Amino acid sequence: MLTFYHAPRSRSFSIFWLLEELGEPYTIELVDIRAEAGVPESYRAIQPHKKVPAIVHDGTTVTERAAISLYLADAFPESDLAPALGDPMRAAYLTALVYTDAVLDPIIATKALDISYKPGDVSFGSLADAVANLEKRLGAQDYAAGDRFTAADTQLGSALHYGINIFGALPRLPVFQAYLHPLLARPALQQCMQKDEALATQGSLKP
């Protein structure tokens, strides 16, 4: 049994997309992160900061998007969304997943919130360095980890889409647009967007 703790129009969207790519059955537990009274204290037993996303798979709880992505792609190897141990792409895959979560996400957040900081004072560095790094990597390869789609693309693709098209925190570079174009056309992502919007507007998915 796989349960996904999710809030529509939030960071957990990237895991929603990954679940749709996996094609495995799962249930959604909505977490109202915008509730006036705050998220219920009981949810802290699942996620210690009462954030989304989180998953519980056969009794095992996993939090943080990079960890969830690694766990799910390895738990369902038939999806072919994770390079196997020993695969030359594995290192780039791990790097892309953690980089998106630990570096790119806080950079997008601080830019969107107009928070000033000295890059040398924080672990995630500068916006300019992140843009330069991604421009170089995506200019040399089609996907986050190399020449094929992996779970890392659900995370990096979501971050770039939100960073460019939703928050306006990242530049609309041609190399980023070229990377996003085939991702945005993926059936699993299109289905995820429709479901997420339904959850945001209706509070539930129609049967």
C-alpha positions as CSV (number, residue, x, y, z in Angstrom):
1,M,0.0,0.0,0.0
2,L,1.3,3.4,-1.0
3,T,0.0,6.7,0.6
4,F,1.0,10.1,-0.7
5,Y,0.6,13.1,1.5
6,H,0.1,16.1,-0.7
7,A,-1.0,19.7,-1.0
8,P,-2.2,21.0,-4.4
9,R,-0.1,23.7,-6.0
10,S,2.9,23.1,-3.7
11,R,6.3,21.5,-3.8
12,S,4.8,18.1,-3.5
13,F,3.7,18.4,-7.1
14,S,7.0,16.9,-8.3
15,I,6.3,13.7,-6.3
16,F,2.8,13.6,-7.7
17,W,4.3,13.7,-11.2
18,L,6.7,10.9,-10.3
19,L,3.9,8.7,-9.0
20,E,2.0,9.2,-12.2
21,E,5.1,8.2,-14.2
22,L,5.5,5.1,-12.0
23,G,1.9,3.9,-12.8
24,E,1.6,2.1,-9.5
25,P,-1.6,2.3,-7.4
26,Y,-1.5,4.9,-4.6
27,T,-3.9,6.9,-2.4
28,I,-3.7,10.6,-1.7
29,E,-4.1,12.2,1.7
30,L,-4.6,15.9,1.4
31,V,-2.7,18.1,3.8
32,D,-4.0,21.7,4.1
33,I,-0.8,23.6,4.5
34,R,-2.6,26.9,4.1
35,A,-5.2,26.3,6.8
36,E,-5.7,29.3,9.1
37,A,-5.2,27.2,12.1
38,G,-2.2,25.5,10.6
39,V,-1.6,21.8,9.8
40,P,-2.9,19.5,12.5
41,E,-0.3,18.5,15.0
42,S,-1.1,14.8,14.3
43,Y,0.6,15.1,10.9
44,R,3.9,15.7,12.6
45,A,4.0,11.9,13.2
46,I,4.4,11.6,9.4
47,Q,6.5,14.7,8.6
48,P,8.3,16.3,11.5
49,H,8.0,19.8,10.1
50,K,4.4,19.3,9.0
51,K,5.4,19.9,5.4
52,V,4.6,18.0,2.1
53,P,5.4,15.8,0.5
54,A,5.6,12.5,2.4
55,I,4.8,8.9,1.6
56,V,4.1,5.8,3.5
57,H,4.8,2.6,1.6
58,D,3.9,-0.7,3.3
59,G,4.5,0.9,6.7
60,T,7.7,2.7,5.8
61,T,7.6,6.5,6.0
62,V,9.8,8.6,3.7
63,T,10.1,12.4,3.6
64,E,12.1,14.9,1.5
65,R,11.7,14.9,-2.3
66,A,15.1,13.6,-3.2
67,A,14.8,10.8,-0.7
68,I,11.2,10.0,-1.8
69,S,12.3,10.0,-5.5
70,L,15.2,7.7,-4.8
71,Y,13.1,5.3,-2.7
72,L,10.2,5.1,-5.2
73,A,12.3,4.6,-8.3
74,D,14.3,1.9,-6.6
75,A,11.3,0.3,-5.1
76,F,9.7,-0.1,-8.5
77,P,12.6,-0.9,-10.8
78,E,10.3,-2.1,-13.6
79,S,9.5,1.6,-14.2
80,D,13.1,2.1,-15.4
81,L,13.2,5.5,-13.8
82,A,16.5,5.0,-11.9
83,P,19.9,4.0,-13.3
84,A,21.0,0.8,-11.5
85,L,24.0,0.6,-9.2
86,G,27.0,0.4,-11.4
87,D,25.3,2.2,-14.3
88,P,27.6,5.1,-15.4
89,M,24.5,7.4,-15.1
90,R,23.9,6.7,-11.5
91,A,26.3,9.3,-10.1
92,A,24.8,12.1,-12.3
93,Y,21.3,10.9,-11.4
94,L,22.0,11.1,-7.6
95,T,23.7,14.5,-8.1
96,A,20.7,15.9,-10.0
97,L,18.2,14.8,-7.4
98,V,20.0,16.2,-4.4
99,Y,21.1,19.3,-6.3
100,T,17.5,20.1,-7.1
101,D,16.3,19.7,-3.5
102,A,19.3,21.1,-1.6
103,V,20.5,23.9,-4.0
104,L,18.0,24.9,-6.6
105,D,14.9,24.9,-4.4
106,P,16.2,27.3,-1.8
107,I,17.7,29.5,-4.5
108,I,14.3,29.7,-6.3
109,A,12.5,30.4,-2.9
110,T,14.8,33.2,-1.9
111,K,14.5,34.8,-5.3
112,A,10.7,34.5,-5.3
113,L,10.5,36.0,-1.8
114,D,13.1,38.7,-2.6
115,I,15.4,37.6,0.2
116,S,18.9,39.0,0.0
117,Y,21.8,37.0,1.2
118,K,25.6,36.6,0.7
119,P,26.2,33.4,-1.3
120,G,29.2,32.6,0.8
121,D,27.1,32.6,3.9
122,V,24.7,29.8,2.9
123,S,25.1,26.2,1.8
124,F,23.3,26.6,-1.5
125,G,25.3,29.4,-3.1
126,S,24.2,32.0,-5.7
127,L,21.5,32.2,-8.4
128,A,24.1,33.0,-11.0
129,D,26.1,29.9,-10.2
130,A,23.0,27.7,-10.3
131,V,21.9,29.1,-13.7
132,A,25.4,28.7,-15.1
133,N,25.6,25.2,-13.9
134,L,22.3,24.1,-15.3
135,E,22.8,25.9,-18.6
136,K,26.1,24.0,-19.0
137,R,24.6,20.6,-18.0
138,L,21.4,20.9,-20.0
139,G,23.3,22.2,-23.0
140,A,25.4,19.1,-23.1
141,Q,22.6,16.5,-22.5
142,D,18.9,16.0,-23.1
143,Y,17.9,15.0,-19.5
144,A,18.9,15.7,-15.9
145,A,21.2,12.6,-15.7
146,G,22.1,12.0,-19.3
147,D,20.5,10.7,-22.4
148,R,17.2,9.3,-21.0
149,F,14.3,10.3,-18.8
150,T,14.7,9.4,-15.1
151,A,13.0,10.3,-11.8
152,A,15.5,13.1,-11.6
153,D,13.7,14.8,-14.4
154,T,10.4,14.9,-12.4
155,Q,12.3,16.9,-9.8
156,L,14.5,19.2,-11.9
157,G,11.7,19.6,-14.5
158,S,9.2,20.7,-11.8
159,A,11.7,23.1,-10.3
160,L,12.5,24.7,-13.6
161,H,8.9,24.9,-14.6
162,Y,7.8,26.5,-11.3
163,G,10.9,28.7,-11.2
164,I,10.4,30.1,-14.7
165,N,6.7,29.9,-15.4
166,I,5.1,30.3,-12.0
167,F,7.5,32.3,-9.8
168,G,9.5,34.1,-12.4
169,A,12.6,33.4,-10.3
170,L,14.7,31.9,-13.1
171,P,15.6,33.3,-16.6
172,R,13.7,32.0,-19.6
173,L,16.9,30.7,-21.3
174,P,16.6,28.8,-24.6
175,V,18.4,25.8,-23.1
176,F,15.8,25.6,-20.3
177,Q,12.9,25.9,-22.7
178,A,14.4,23.2,-24.9
179,Y,14.7,20.9,-21.9
180,L,11.2,21.6,-20.6
181,H,9.4,21.3,-23.9
182,P,9.4,17.4,-24.2
183,L,8.8,17.1,-20.4
184,L,5.7,19.2,-20.5
185,A,4.3,17.1,-23.3
186,R,4.6,13.8,-21.3
187,P,1.2,12.2,-20.7
188,A,2.0,11.5,-17.0
189,L,2.7,15.2,-16.4
190,Q,-0.4,16.4,-18.3
191,Q,-2.5,14.0,-16.2
192,C,-0.8,15.1,-13.0
193,M,-1.5,18.8,-13.8
194,Q,-5.2,18.0,-14.4
195,K,-5.5,16.0,-11.2
196,D,-3.6,18.7,-9.1
197,E,-5.9,21.4,-10.5
198,A,-9.0,19.3,-9.6
199,L,-7.7,18.8,-6.1
200,A,-7.0,22.6,-5.8
201,T,-10.5,23.6,-7.0
202,Q,-12.7,20.7,-6.0
203,G,-10.9,19.3,-3.0
204,S,-11.1,15.8,-4.4
205,L,-10.7,13.8,-7.6
206,K,-13.7,12.7,-9.5
207,P,-14.2,9.0,-9.8
